[in-house]
Amino acid sequence: MSRTEKVILTNMCMITDGQRVLVQDRKSVKWPGVTFPGGHVEHGESIIFSAIREVKEETG
């Protein structure tokens, strides 16, 4: 019997400029708290392009 599994990939980016680190203070009820920008990798998207896209989406 063959079985199909779904894989969900995510990314998270640590962005620094020396002594400072960029973080998000999430207000979401589902996932509150401080975290680095990141998110899901879309189907067919490279991990690098997904990281760039997510950082742009979440930081402007």
C-alpha distance matrix in Angstrom:
0.0 3.8 6.6 10.1 13.0 16.6 19.4 22.9 25.7 29.3 32.6 35.9 39.2 42.2 45.2 48.6 52.0 53.5 54.1 52.4 48.7 47.4 45.4 44.6 45.7 43.1 44.4 41.0 40.4 36.7 37.4 41.1 42.9 43.6 41.0 40.8 40.0 36.4 33.4 30.0 29.1 28.4 25.7 27.0 29.9 31.0 31.6 35.3 35.8 33.9 36.3 39.3 38.3 37.7 41.0 42.9 41.4 42.2 45.6 47.0
3.8 0.0 3.8 6.8 10.0 13.4 16.1 19.7 22.4 26.0 29.3 32.7 35.9 39.0 42.0 45.3 48.8 50.3 51.0 49.3 45.6 44.2 42.4 41.6 43.0 40.4 41.8 38.5 38.3 34.5 35.0 38.7 40.4 41.0 38.2 37.8 36.8 33.2 30.1 26.7 25.6 24.8 22.0 23.2 26.2 27.2 28.0 31.6 32.0 30.3 32.8 35.7 34.7 34.3 37.6 39.4 38.0 38.9 42.2 43.6
6.6 3.8 0.0 3.8 6.5 10.0 12.9 16.4 19.3 22.8 26.2 29.5 32.8 35.9 38.9 42.3 45.8 47.4 48.0 46.1 42.4 41.0 39.0 38.1 39.4 36.7 38.1 34.8 34.5 30.8 31.3 35.0 36.8 37.4 34.6 34.4 33.5 29.9 26.8 23.5 22.6 22.1 19.6 21.3 23.9 25.1 25.5 29.2 29.6 27.6 29.9 33.0 31.9 31.2 34.5 36.4 34.9 35.7 39.0 40.5
10.1 6.8 3.8 0.0 3.8 6.7 9.8 13.2 16.1 19.7 23.2 26.5 29.8 33.1 35.9 39.4 42.9 44.6 45.3 43.3 39.6 38.0 36.1 35.1 36.5 33.9 35.3 32.1 32.1 28.3 28.8 32.5 34.2 34.7 31.9 31.5 30.4 26.7 23.5 20.0 19.1 18.4 15.8 17.7 20.3 21.7 22.2 26.0 26.1 24.1 26.6 29.5 28.3 27.7 31.1 32.8 31.3 32.2 35.6 36.9
13.0 10.0 6.5 3.8 0.0 3.8 6.5 9.9 12.9 16.3 19.8 23.1 26.5 29.6 32.6 36.0 39.5 41.3 41.8 39.8 36.1 34.5 32.6 31.7 33.1 30.5 32.1 29.0 29.0 25.2 25.4 29.1 30.7 31.1 28.3 28.0 27.0 23.4 20.3 17.1 16.4 16.3 14.3 16.4 18.5 19.6 19.6 23.5 23.8 21.5 23.7 26.8 25.8 24.9 28.1 30.1 28.6 29.2 32.6 34.2
16.6 13.4 10.0 6.7 3.8 0.0 3.8 6.6 9.9 13.2 16.8 20.2 23.6 26.8 29.7 33.2 36.7 38.6 39.1 36.9 33.2 31.4 29.5 28.4 29.9 27.3 28.9 25.8 26.1 22.4 22.5 26.2 27.8 28.2 25.4 24.9 23.7 20.1 16.8 13.5 13.0 12.8 11.2 13.8 15.6 17.0 16.9 20.7 20.8 18.2 20.5 23.6 22.3 21.3 24.6 26.5 24.9 25.6 29.0 30.5
19.4 16.1 12.9 9.8 6.5 3.8 0.0 3.8 6.4 10.0 13.4 16.8 20.1 23.3 26.2 29.7 33.2 35.0 35.6 33.5 29.8 28.2 26.5 25.7 27.5 25.2 27.2 24.4 25.1 21.4 20.9 24.4 25.6 25.6 22.5 21.8 20.8 17.1 14.2 11.0 10.3 11.0 10.1 12.4 13.4 14.2 13.6 17.5 18.0 15.4 17.3 20.6 19.8 18.7 21.8 24.0 22.7 23.2 26.4 28.2
22.9 19.7 16.4 13.2 9.9 6.6 3.8 0.0 3.8 6.7 10.4 13.6 17.1 20.4 23.2 26.7 30.2 32.2 32.7 30.4 26.7 24.8 23.0 22.1 23.8 21.5 23.6 20.9 21.9 18.3 17.6 21.0 22.2 22.2 19.1 18.4 17.2 13.5 10.5 7.4 7.5 8.8 9.2 12.0 12.1 13.0 11.9 15.5 15.8 12.8 14.5 17.8 16.7 15.2 18.4 20.6 19.2 19.5 22.8 24.6
25.7 22.4 19.3 16.1 12.9 9.9 6.4 3.8 0.0 3.8 7.0 10.5 13.7 17.1 19.8 23.4 26.8 28.8 29.4 27.3 23.6 22.0 20.5 20.1 22.3 20.5 23.1 20.9 22.4 19.0 17.6 20.6 21.2 20.6 17.1 15.9 14.7 11.0 8.6 5.9 5.4 8.1 9.3 11.2 10.3 10.3 8.5 12.1 12.8 9.9 11.2 14.7 14.2 12.8 15.6 18.1 17.3 17.6 20.5 22.4
29.3 26.0 22.8 19.7 16.3 13.2 10.0 6.7 3.8 0.0 3.8 7.0 10.4 13.7 16.5 20.1 23.5 25.6 26.1 23.8 20.1 18.3 16.7 16.4 18.7 17.1 20.0 18.1 20.0 17.0 15.0 17.6 17.9 17.0 13.5 12.1 10.9 7.3 5.3 4.2 5.4 8.9 11.3 13.1 11.2 10.9 8.2 11.1 11.9 8.5 8.7 12.4 12.1 10.0 12.4 15.3 14.5 14.3 17.1 19.3
32.6 29.3 26.2 23.2 19.8 16.8 13.4 10.4 7.0 3.8 0.0 3.8 6.7 10.2 12.8 16.4 19.8 21.9 22.6 20.4 16.8 15.1 14.1 14.4 17.2 16.4 19.7 18.5 20.8 18.3 15.7 17.6 17.2 15.5 11.8 9.6 8.4 5.2 5.4 6.4 7.0 10.7 13.5 14.6 11.8 10.6 7.2 8.9 10.3 7.5 6.1 9.8 10.5 8.4 9.9 13.1 13.1 12.6 14.8 17.3
35.9 32.7 29.5 26.5 23.1 20.2 16.8 13.6 10.5 7.0 3.8 0.0 3.8 6.8 9.7 13.2 16.8 18.7 19.1 16.8 13.1 11.6 10.6 11.3 14.3 14.1 17.7 17.2 19.7 17.6 14.5 15.7 14.6 12.4 8.6 6.0 5.7 4.1 6.6 9.1 10.4 14.0 17.1 18.1 15.1 13.7 10.2 10.8 12.3 9.8 7.1 10.2 11.4 8.6 8.8 12.5 12.8 11.3 12.9 15.9
39.2 35.9 32.8 29.8 26.5 23.6 20.1 17.1 13.7 10.4 6.7 3.8 0.0 3.8 6.1 9.7 13.2 15.3 16.0 13.8 10.4 9.1 9.3 11.1 14.5 15.2 18.9 19.1 22.0 20.4 17.1 17.5 15.9 13.0 9.4 5.8 5.7 5.9 9.3 12.0 12.8 16.2 19.3 19.7 16.3 14.5 11.1 10.3 12.0 10.5 6.9 8.9 11.1 8.9 7.5 11.2 12.6 11.0 11.5 14.5
42.2 39.0 35.9 33.1 29.6 26.8 23.3 20.4 17.1 13.7 10.2 6.8 3.8 0.0 3.8 6.6 10.3 11.9 12.4 10.5 7.1 7.0 7.9 10.8 14.1 15.6 19.4 20.3 23.1 21.9 18.3 18.0 15.6 12.2 9.3 5.9 7.5 9.1 12.7 15.6 16.5 19.9 23.0 23.4 20.0 17.9 14.5 13.4 15.3 14.1 10.4 11.8 14.3 12.2 9.9 13.4 15.1 13.0 12.5 15.7
45.2 42.0 38.9 35.9 32.6 29.7 26.2 23.2 19.8 16.5 12.8 9.7 6.1 3.8 0.0 3.8 7.1 9.6 10.6 8.5 5.8 5.5 8.1 11.2 14.7 16.7 20.4 21.7 24.8 24.0 20.5 19.8 17.4 13.8 11.4 8.0 8.6 10.9 14.6 17.7 18.4 21.5 24.7 24.7 21.1 19.1 16.0 14.1 15.6 15.1 11.3 11.4 14.1 12.5 9.4 12.1 14.5 12.6 11.1 13.9
48.6 45.3 42.3 39.4 36.0 33.2 29.7 26.7 23.4 20.1 16.4 13.2 9.7 6.6 3.8 0.0 3.8 5.8 7.1 5.6 4.5 6.3 9.7 13.2 16.2 18.9 22.4 24.1 27.2 26.7 23.1 22.0 19.1 15.3 13.6 10.8 12.0 14.6 18.3 21.4 22.2 25.2 28.4 28.3 24.6 22.5 19.4 17.3 18.9 18.7 14.9 14.8 17.6 16.2 12.9 15.2 17.7 15.7 13.6 16.2
52.0 48.8 45.8 42.9 39.5 36.7 33.2 30.2 26.8 23.5 19.8 16.8 13.2 10.3 7.1 3.8 0.0 3.8 6.2 5.7 6.9 8.7 12.4 15.8 18.7 21.6 24.9 27.0 30.1 29.9 26.4 25.0 22.0 18.3 16.9 14.3 15.2 17.9 21.6 24.7 25.2 28.1 31.2 31.0 27.2 25.0 22.2 19.7 21.1 21.4 17.7 16.9 19.7 18.8 15.2 16.9 19.7 17.9 15.2 17.2
53.5 50.3 47.4 44.6 41.3 38.6 35.0 32.2 28.8 25.6 21.9 18.7 15.3 11.9 9.6 5.8 3.8 0.0 3.8 5.8 8.0 11.0 14.3 17.9 20.4 23.5 26.9 29.0 31.9 31.7 28.0 26.5 23.2 19.5 18.4 16.1 17.7 20.4 24.1 27.2 27.8 30.9 33.9 33.6 29.9 27.4 24.5 22.1 24.0 24.2 20.4 20.0 23.0 22.0 18.5 20.4 23.2 21.1 18.6 20.8
54.1 51.0 48.0 45.3 41.8 39.1 35.6 32.7 29.4 26.1 22.6 19.1 16.0 12.4 10.6 7.1 6.2 3.8 0.0 3.8 6.8 10.3 13.1 16.7 18.6 22.0 25.1 27.5 30.2 30.3 26.6 24.7 21.2 17.5 17.1 15.6 17.7 20.7 24.4 27.7 28.8 32.0 35.2 35.2 31.6 29.3 26.2 24.2 26.0 25.7 21.9 21.8 24.5 22.9 19.5 21.6 23.9 21.3 18.9 21.5
52.4 49.3 46.1 43.3 39.8 36.9 33.5 30.4 27.3 23.8 20.4 16.8 13.8 10.5 8.5 5.6 5.7 5.8 3.8 0.0 3.8 6.7 9.6 13.1 15.1 18.5 21.6 24.0 26.9 27.1 23.5 21.5 18.2 14.5 14.2 12.7 14.6 17.8 21.6 25.0 26.4 29.4 32.8 33.1 29.5 27.5 24.4 22.6 23.9 23.3 19.6 19.5 21.7 19.9 16.5 18.5 20.5 17.8 15.4 18.1
48.7 45.6 42.4 39.6 36.1 33.2 29.8 26.7 23.6 20.1 16.8 13.1 10.4 7.1 5.8 4.5 6.9 8.0 6.8 3.8 0.0 3.8 6.4 10.1 12.6 15.6 19.0 21.1 23.9 23.8 20.1 18.5 15.3 11.6 10.7 8.9 11.0 14.2 17.9 21.4 22.8 26.0 29.3 29.9 26.3 24.5 21.2 19.7 21.1 20.1 16.4 16.8 18.9 16.7 13.6 16.1 17.8 14.9 13.1 16.3
47.4 44.2 41.0 38.0 34.5 31.4 28.2 24.8 22.0 18.3 15.1 11.6 9.1 7.0 5.5 6.3 8.7 11.0 10.3 6.7 3.8 0.0 3.8 7.1 10.1 12.8 16.3 18.3 21.4 21.4 17.9 16.4 13.7 10.1 8.9 6.9 8.1 11.7 15.3 18.9 20.6 23.5 27.0 27.7 24.2 22.8 19.8 18.3 19.1 17.9 14.4 14.5 16.0 13.7 10.5 12.9 14.2 11.2 9.4 12.7
45.4 42.4 39.0 36.1 32.6 29.5 26.5 23.0 20.5 16.7 14.1 10.6 9.3 7.9 8.1 9.7 12.4 14.3 13.1 9.6 6.4 3.8 0.0 3.8 6.7 9.3 12.8 14.7 17.7 17.7 14.2 12.6 9.9 6.4 5.5 4.8 6.7 10.3 13.6 17.3 19.6 22.4 26.0 27.3 24.0 23.0 19.8 19.1 19.7 17.8 14.6 15.4 16.2 13.2 10.8 13.5 13.8 10.3 9.6 13.3
44.6 41.6 38.1 35.1 31.7 28.4 25.7 22.1 20.1 16.4 14.4 11.3 11.1 10.8 11.2 13.2 15.8 17.9 16.7 13.1 10.1 7.1 3.8 0.0 3.8 5.8 9.3 11.2 14.4 14.8 11.6 9.8 7.9 5.4 5.3 5.9 6.5 9.9 12.4 16.2 18.9 21.4 25.1 26.8 23.7 23.3 20.4 20.0 20.1 17.7 15.0 15.9 15.8 12.5 10.8 13.0 12.3 8.5 8.7 12.3
45.7 43.0 39.4 36.5 33.1 29.9 27.5 23.8 22.3 18.7 17.2 14.3 14.5 14.1 14.7 16.2 18.7 20.4 18.6 15.1 12.6 10.1 6.7 3.8 0.0 3.8 6.5 9.2 12.1 13.2 10.2 7.5 5.5 4.5 6.7 8.9 10.0 12.8 14.8 18.4 21.5 23.9 27.6 29.5 26.6 26.5 23.6 23.5 23.5 20.9 18.5 19.5 19.1 15.6 14.3 16.2 15.0 11.3 11.7 15.0
43.1 40.4 36.7 33.9 30.5 27.3 25.2 21.5 20.5 17.1 16.4 14.1 15.2 15.6 16.7 18.9 21.6 23.5 22.0 18.5 15.6 12.8 9.3 5.8 3.8 0.0 3.8 5.6 8.7 9.7 7.1 4.9 5.1 6.0 7.4 9.8 10.1 12.1 13.1 16.4 19.8 21.9 25.4 27.8 25.2 25.5 22.8 23.3 23.0 19.9 18.2 19.4 18.4 14.8 14.4 16.2 14.3 10.8 12.4 15.4
44.4 41.8 38.1 35.3 32.1 28.9 27.2 23.6 23.1 20.0 19.7 17.7 18.9 19.4 20.4 22.4 24.9 26.9 25.1 21.6 19.0 16.3 12.8 9.3 6.5 3.8 0.0 3.8 6.5 8.8 7.6 5.2 6.8 9.1 11.0 13.7 13.7 15.4 15.9 18.8 22.4 24.1 27.6 30.2 27.9 28.5 26.0 26.6 26.0 22.9 21.5 22.6 21.2 17.7 17.6 18.9 16.5 13.4 15.0 17.5
41.0 38.5 34.8 32.1 29.0 25.8 24.4 20.9 20.9 18.1 18.5 17.2 19.1 20.3 21.7 24.1 27.0 29.0 27.5 24.0 21.1 18.3 14.7 11.2 9.2 5.6 3.8 0.0 3.8 5.4 5.3 4.9 8.2 10.8 11.8 14.3 14.0 14.8 14.4 16.7 20.4 21.9 25.2 28.1 26.1 27.1 24.8 25.9 25.2 21.8 20.9 22.4 20.6 17.1 17.8 19.2 16.4 13.7 16.2 18.6
40.4 38.3 34.5 32.1 29.0 26.1 25.1 21.9 22.4 20.0 20.8 19.7 22.0 23.1 24.8 27.2 30.1 31.9 30.2 26.9 23.9 21.4 17.7 14.4 12.1 8.7 6.5 3.8 0.0 3.8 5.7 5.8 9.5 12.8 14.2 17.1 17.2 17.7 16.9 18.8 22.6 24.0 27.0 30.1 28.5 29.6 27.2 28.7 28.1 24.6 23.8 25.6 23.9 20.3 21.3 22.9 19.9 17.4 19.9 22.4
36.7 34.5 30.8 28.3 25.2 22.4 21.4 18.3 19.0 17.0 18.3 17.6 20.4 21.9 24.0 26.7 29.9 31.7 30.3 27.1 23.8 21.4 17.7 14.8 13.2 9.7 8.8 5.4 3.8 0.0 3.8 6.4 10.1 13.0 13.4 16.1 16.2 15.8 14.5 16.0 19.8 21.2 24.0 27.2 25.8 26.9 24.6 26.4 26.0 22.3 21.9 24.1 22.3 18.8 20.2 22.1 19.2 17.0 20.0 22.5
37.4 35.0 31.3 28.8 25.4 22.5 20.9 17.6 17.6 15.0 15.7 14.5 17.1 18.3 20.5 23.1 26.4 28.0 26.6 23.5 20.1 17.9 14.2 11.6 10.2 7.1 7.6 5.3 5.7 3.8 0.0 3.8 6.8 9.4 9.7 12.6 13.1 13.1 12.5 14.7 18.4 20.4 23.4 26.4 24.5 25.1 22.5 24.0 24.0 20.4 19.4 21.7 20.5 16.7 17.7 20.0 17.6 14.9 17.6 20.6
41.1 38.7 35.0 32.5 29.1 26.2 24.4 21.0 20.6 17.6 17.6 15.7 17.5 18.0 19.8 22.0 25.0 26.5 24.7 21.5 18.5 16.4 12.6 9.8 7.5 4.9 5.2 4.9 5.8 6.4 3.8 0.0 3.8 7.1 8.8 12.2 13.2 14.3 14.6 17.3 21.0 23.2 26.4 29.1 27.0 27.3 24.5 25.6 25.6 22.3 20.7 22.7 21.7 17.9 18.1 20.3 18.2 15.0 17.0 20.1
42.9 40.4 36.8 34.2 30.7 27.8 25.6 22.2 21.2 17.9 17.2 14.6 15.9 15.6 17.4 19.1 22.0 23.2 21.2 18.2 15.3 13.7 9.9 7.9 5.5 5.1 6.8 8.2 9.5 10.1 6.8 3.8 0.0 3.8 6.5 10.2 12.1 13.9 15.1 18.3 21.7 24.3 27.6 30.0 27.5 27.4 24.2 24.9 25.4 22.3 20.2 22.0 21.6 17.9 17.4 19.9 18.4 14.9 16.1 19.6
43.6 41.0 37.4 34.7 31.1 28.2 25.6 22.2 20.6 17.0 15.5 12.4 13.0 12.2 13.8 15.3 18.3 19.5 17.5 14.5 11.6 10.1 6.4 5.4 4.5 6.0 9.1 10.8 12.8 13.0 9.4 7.1 3.8 0.0 3.8 7.2 9.7 12.2 14.2 17.7 20.7 23.6 27.1 29.0 26.2 25.6 22.4 22.6 23.3 20.6 18.0 19.7 19.8 16.2 15.1 17.8 17.0 13.3 14.0 17.7
41.0 38.2 34.6 31.9 28.3 25.4 22.5 19.1 17.1 13.5 11.8 8.6 9.4 9.3 11.4 13.6 16.9 18.4 17.1 14.2 10.7 8.9 5.5 5.3 6.7 7.4 11.0 11.8 14.2 13.4 9.7 8.8 6.5 3.8 0.0 3.8 6.6 8.7 11.0 14.5 17.3 20.4 23.8 25.5 22.7 21.9 18.6 18.9 19.8 17.1 14.4 16.4 16.8 13.2 12.2 15.4 14.8 11.4 12.5 16.3
40.8 37.8 34.4 31.5 28.0 24.9 21.8 18.4 15.9 12.1 9.6 6.0 5.8 5.9 8.0 10.8 14.3 16.1 15.6 12.7 8.9 6.9 4.8 5.9 8.9 9.8 13.7 14.3 17.1 16.1 12.6 12.2 10.2 7.2 3.8 0.0 3.8 6.4 9.6 13.2 15.4 18.6 22.0 23.3 20.2 19.1 15.8 15.6 16.6 14.2 11.2 13.0 13.9 10.6 9.2 12.6 12.7 9.8 10.4 14.2
40.0 36.8 33.5 30.4 27.0 23.7 20.8 17.2 14.7 10.9 8.4 5.7 5.7 7.5 8.6 12.0 15.2 17.7 17.7 14.6 11.0 8.1 6.7 6.5 10.0 10.1 13.7 14.0 17.2 16.2 13.1 13.2 12.1 9.7 6.6 3.8 0.0 3.8 7.2 10.9 13.0 15.8 19.4 20.7 17.4 16.8 13.9 13.6 13.8 11.3 8.6 10.0 10.3 6.9 5.7 9.1 9.0 6.3 7.7 11.1
36.4 33.2 29.9 26.7 23.4 20.1 17.1 13.5 11.0 7.3 5.2 4.1 5.9 9.1 10.9 14.6 17.9 20.4 20.7 17.8 14.2 11.7 10.3 9.9 12.8 12.1 15.4 14.8 17.7 15.8 13.1 14.3 13.9 12.2 8.7 6.4 3.8 0.0 3.8 7.2 9.3 12.2 15.8 17.2 14.1 13.7 10.8 11.3 11.5 8.4 6.4 8.9 8.8 5.3 6.2 9.6 9.1 7.7 10.0 12.8
33.4 30.1 26.8 23.5 20.3 16.8 14.2 10.5 8.6 5.3 5.4 6.6 9.3 12.7 14.6 18.3 21.6 24.1 24.4 21.6 17.9 15.3 13.6 12.4 14.8 13.1 15.9 14.4 16.9 14.5 12.5 14.6 15.1 14.2 11.0 9.6 7.2 3.8 0.0 3.8 6.7 9.4 12.9 14.9 12.4 12.8 10.5 12.0 11.6 7.9 7.6 10.4 9.1 6.0 8.6 11.2 9.7 9.2 12.4 14.6
30.0 26.7 23.5 20.0 17.1 13.5 11.0 7.4 5.9 4.2 6.4 9.1 12.0 15.6 17.7 21.4 24.7 27.2 27.7 25.0 21.4 18.9 17.3 16.2 18.4 16.4 18.8 16.7 18.8 16.0 14.7 17.3 18.3 17.7 14.5 13.2 10.9 7.2 3.8 0.0 3.8 6.2 9.4 11.8 9.9 11.0 9.3 11.7 11.1 7.4 8.7 11.6 10.0 8.0 11.3 13.4 11.8 12.3 15.5 17.2
29.1 25.6 22.6 19.1 16.4 13.0 10.3 7.5 5.4 5.4 7.0 10.4 12.8 16.5 18.4 22.2 25.2 27.8 28.8 26.4 22.8 20.6 19.6 18.9 21.5 19.8 22.4 20.4 22.6 19.8 18.4 21.0 21.7 20.7 17.3 15.4 13.0 9.3 6.7 3.8 0.0 3.8 6.7 8.3 6.3 7.4 6.5 9.3 8.6 5.4 7.9 10.6 9.4 8.9 12.2 13.9 13.1 14.2 17.1 18.4
28.4 24.8 22.1 18.4 16.3 12.8 11.0 8.8 8.1 8.9 10.7 14.0 16.2 19.9 21.5 25.2 28.1 30.9 32.0 29.4 26.0 23.5 22.4 21.4 23.9 21.9 24.1 21.9 24.0 21.2 20.4 23.2 24.3 23.6 20.4 18.6 15.8 12.2 9.4 6.2 3.8 0.0 3.8 6.2 5.3 8.2 9.0 11.4 9.7 7.1 10.5 12.3 10.3 10.5 14.1 15.0 13.7 15.7 18.7 19.3
25.7 22.0 19.6 15.8 14.3 11.2 10.1 9.2 9.3 11.3 13.5 17.1 19.3 23.0 24.7 28.4 31.2 33.9 35.2 32.8 29.3 27.0 26.0 25.1 27.6 25.4 27.6 25.2 27.0 24.0 23.4 26.4 27.6 27.1 23.8 22.0 19.4 15.8 12.9 9.4 6.7 3.8 0.0 3.8 5.5 8.7 10.4 13.2 11.7 10.0 13.6 15.3 13.5 14.2 17.7 18.5 17.4 19.5 22.4 22.9
27.0 23.2 21.3 17.7 16.4 13.8 12.4 12.0 11.2 13.1 14.6 18.1 19.7 23.4 24.7 28.3 31.0 33.6 35.2 33.1 29.9 27.7 27.3 26.8 29.5 27.8 30.2 28.1 30.1 27.2 26.4 29.1 30.0 29.0 25.5 23.3 20.7 17.2 14.9 11.8 8.3 6.2 3.8 0.0 3.8 6.7 9.6 11.8 10.4 10.0 13.6 14.8 13.7 15.2 18.3 18.8 18.5 20.8 23.3 23.5
29.9 26.2 23.9 20.3 18.5 15.6 13.4 12.1 10.3 11.2 11.8 15.1 16.3 20.0 21.1 24.6 27.2 29.9 31.6 29.5 26.3 24.2 24.0 23.7 26.6 25.2 27.9 26.1 28.5 25.8 24.5 27.0 27.5 26.2 22.7 20.2 17.4 14.1 12.4 9.9 6.3 5.3 5.5 3.8 0.0 3.8 6.5 8.3 6.6 6.3 9.9 11.0 10.2 11.8 14.7 15.4 15.4 17.7 19.9 20.2
31.0 27.2 25.1 21.7 19.6 17.0 14.2 13.0 10.3 10.9 10.6 13.7 14.5 17.9 19.1 22.5 25.0 27.4 29.3 27.5 24.5 22.8 23.0 23.3 26.5 25.5 28.5 27.1 29.6 26.9 25.1 27.3 27.4 25.6 21.9 19.1 16.8 13.7 12.8 11.0 7.4 8.2 8.7 6.7 3.8 0.0 3.8 5.4 5.3 6.1 8.6 10.0 10.5 12.1 14.3 15.5 16.3 18.1 19.9 20.5
31.6 28.0 25.5 22.2 19.6 16.9 13.6 11.9 8.5 8.2 7.2 10.2 11.1 14.5 16.0 19.4 22.2 24.5 26.2 24.4 21.2 19.8 19.8 20.4 23.6 22.8 26.0 24.8 27.2 24.6 22.5 24.5 24.2 22.4 18.6 15.8 13.9 10.8 10.5 9.3 6.5 9.0 10.4 9.6 6.5 3.8 0.0 3.8 5.6 5.1 6.1 8.7 9.9 10.4 12.2 14.3 15.2 16.3 18.0 19.3
35.3 31.6 29.2 26.0 23.5 20.7 17.5 15.5 12.1 11.1 8.9 10.8 10.3 13.4 14.1 17.3 19.7 22.1 24.2 22.6 19.7 18.3 19.1 20.0 23.5 23.3 26.6 25.9 28.7 26.4 24.0 25.6 24.9 22.6 18.9 15.6 13.6 11.3 12.0 11.7 9.3 11.4 13.2 11.8 8.3 5.4 3.8 0.0 3.8 5.4 5.2 6.4 8.7 10.0 10.8 12.5 14.3 15.6 16.6 17.6
35.8 32.0 29.6 26.1 23.8 20.8 18.0 15.8 12.8 11.9 10.3 12.3 12.0 15.3 15.6 18.9 21.1 24.0 26.0 23.9 21.1 19.1 19.7 20.1 23.5 23.0 26.0 25.2 28.1 26.0 24.0 25.6 25.4 23.3 19.8 16.6 13.8 11.5 11.6 11.1 8.6 9.7 11.7 10.4 6.6 5.3 5.6 3.8 0.0 3.8 5.4 5.1 6.1 8.5 10.0 10.6 12.1 14.2 15.4 15.7
33.9 30.3 27.6 24.1 21.5 18.2 15.4 12.8 9.9 8.5 7.5 9.8 10.5 14.1 15.1 18.7 21.4 24.2 25.7 23.3 20.1 17.9 17.8 17.7 20.9 19.9 22.9 21.8 24.6 22.3 20.4 22.3 22.3 20.6 17.1 14.2 11.3 8.4 7.9 7.4 5.4 7.1 10.0 10.0 6.3 6.1 5.1 5.4 3.8 0.0 3.8 5.5 5.1 6.0 8.5 9.9 10.3 12.0 14.0 14.8
36.3 32.8 29.9 26.6 23.7 20.5 17.3 14.5 11.2 8.7 6.1 7.1 6.9 10.4 11.3 14.9 17.7 20.4 21.9 19.6 16.4 14.4 14.6 15.0 18.5 18.2 21.5 20.9 23.8 21.9 19.4 20.7 20.2 18.0 14.4 11.2 8.6 6.4 7.6 8.7 7.9 10.5 13.6 13.6 9.9 8.6 6.1 5.2 5.4 3.8 0.0 3.8 5.5 5.2 6.1 8.6 9.9 10.6 11.9 13.4
39.3 35.7 33.0 29.5 26.8 23.6 20.6 17.8 14.7 12.4 9.8 10.2 8.9 11.8 11.4 14.8 16.9 20.0 21.8 19.5 16.8 14.5 15.4 15.9 19.5 19.4 22.6 22.4 25.6 24.1 21.7 22.7 22.0 19.7 16.4 13.0 10.0 8.9 10.4 11.6 10.6 12.3 15.3 14.8 11.0 10.0 8.7 6.4 5.1 5.5 3.8 0.0 3.8 5.6 5.3 6.2 8.6 10.1 10.6 11.2
38.3 34.7 31.9 28.3 25.8 22.3 19.8 16.7 14.2 12.1 10.5 11.4 11.1 14.3 14.1 17.6 19.7 23.0 24.5 21.7 18.9 16.0 16.2 15.8 19.1 18.4 21.2 20.6 23.9 22.3 20.5 21.7 21.6 19.8 16.8 13.9 10.3 8.8 9.1 10.0 9.4 10.3 13.5 13.7 10.2 10.5 9.9 8.7 6.1 5.1 5.5 3.8 0.0 3.8 5.5 5.2 6.1 8.6 10.1 10.1
37.7 34.3 31.2 27.7 24.9 21.3 18.7 15.2 12.8 10.0 8.4 8.6 8.9 12.2 12.5 16.2 18.8 22.0 22.9 19.9 16.7 13.7 13.2 12.5 15.6 14.8 17.7 17.1 20.3 18.8 16.7 17.9 17.9 16.2 13.2 10.6 6.9 5.3 6.0 8.0 8.9 10.5 14.2 15.2 11.8 12.1 10.4 10.0 8.5 6.0 5.2 5.6 3.8 0.0 3.8 5.4 5.0 6.0 8.4 9.7
41.0 37.6 34.5 31.1 28.1 24.6 21.8 18.4 15.6 12.4 9.9 8.8 7.5 9.9 9.4 12.9 15.2 18.5 19.5 16.5 13.6 10.5 10.8 10.8 14.3 14.4 17.6 17.8 21.3 20.2 17.7 18.1 17.4 15.1 12.2 9.2 5.7 6.2 8.6 11.3 12.2 14.1 17.7 18.3 14.7 14.3 12.2 10.8 10.0 8.5 6.1 5.3 5.5 3.8 0.0 3.8 5.5 5.2 5.8 7.7
42.9 39.4 36.4 32.8 30.1 26.5 24.0 20.6 18.1 15.3 13.1 12.5 11.2 13.4 12.1 15.2 16.9 20.4 21.6 18.5 16.1 12.9 13.5 13.0 16.2 16.2 18.9 19.2 22.9 22.1 20.0 20.3 19.9 17.8 15.4 12.6 9.1 9.6 11.2 13.4 13.9 15.0 18.5 18.8 15.4 15.5 14.3 12.5 10.6 9.9 8.6 6.2 5.2 5.4 3.8 0.0 3.8 5.6 5.4 5.1
41.4 38.0 34.9 31.3 28.6 24.9 22.7 19.2 17.3 14.5 13.1 12.8 12.6 15.1 14.5 17.7 19.7 23.2 23.9 20.5 17.8 14.2 13.8 12.3 15.0 14.3 16.5 16.4 19.9 19.2 17.6 18.2 18.4 17.0 14.8 12.7 9.0 9.1 9.7 11.8 13.1 13.7 17.4 18.5 15.4 16.3 15.2 14.3 12.1 10.3 9.9 8.6 6.1 5.0 5.5 3.8 0.0 3.8 5.9 5.8
42.2 38.9 35.7 32.2 29.2 25.6 23.2 19.5 17.6 14.3 12.6 11.3 11.0 13.0 12.6 15.7 17.9 21.1 21.3 17.8 14.9 11.2 10.3 8.5 11.3 10.8 13.4 13.7 17.4 17.0 14.9 15.0 14.9 13.3 11.4 9.8 6.3 7.7 9.2 12.3 14.2 15.7 19.5 20.8 17.7 18.1 16.3 15.6 14.2 12.0 10.6 10.1 8.6 6.0 5.2 5.6 3.8 0.0 3.8 6.0
45.6 42.2 39.0 35.6 32.6 29.0 26.4 22.8 20.5 17.1 14.8 12.9 11.5 12.5 11.1 13.6 15.2 18.6 18.9 15.4 13.1 9.4 9.6 8.7 11.7 12.4 15.0 16.2 19.9 20.0 17.6 17.0 16.1 14.0 12.5 10.4 7.7 10.0 12.4 15.5 17.1 18.7 22.4 23.3 19.9 19.9 18.0 16.6 15.4 14.0 11.9 10.6 10.1 8.4 5.8 5.4 5.9 3.8 0.0 3.8
47.0 43.6 40.5 36.9 34.2 30.5 28.2 24.6 22.4 19.3 17.3 15.9 14.5 15.7 13.9 16.2 17.2 20.8 21.5 18.1 16.3 12.7 13.3 12.3 15.0 15.4 17.5 18.6 22.4 22.5 20.6 20.1 19.6 17.7 16.3 14.2 11.1 12.8 14.6 17.2 18.4 19.3 22.9 23.5 20.2 20.5 19.3 17.6 15.7 14.8 13.4 11.2 10.1 9.7 7.7 5.1 5.8 6.0 3.8 0.0
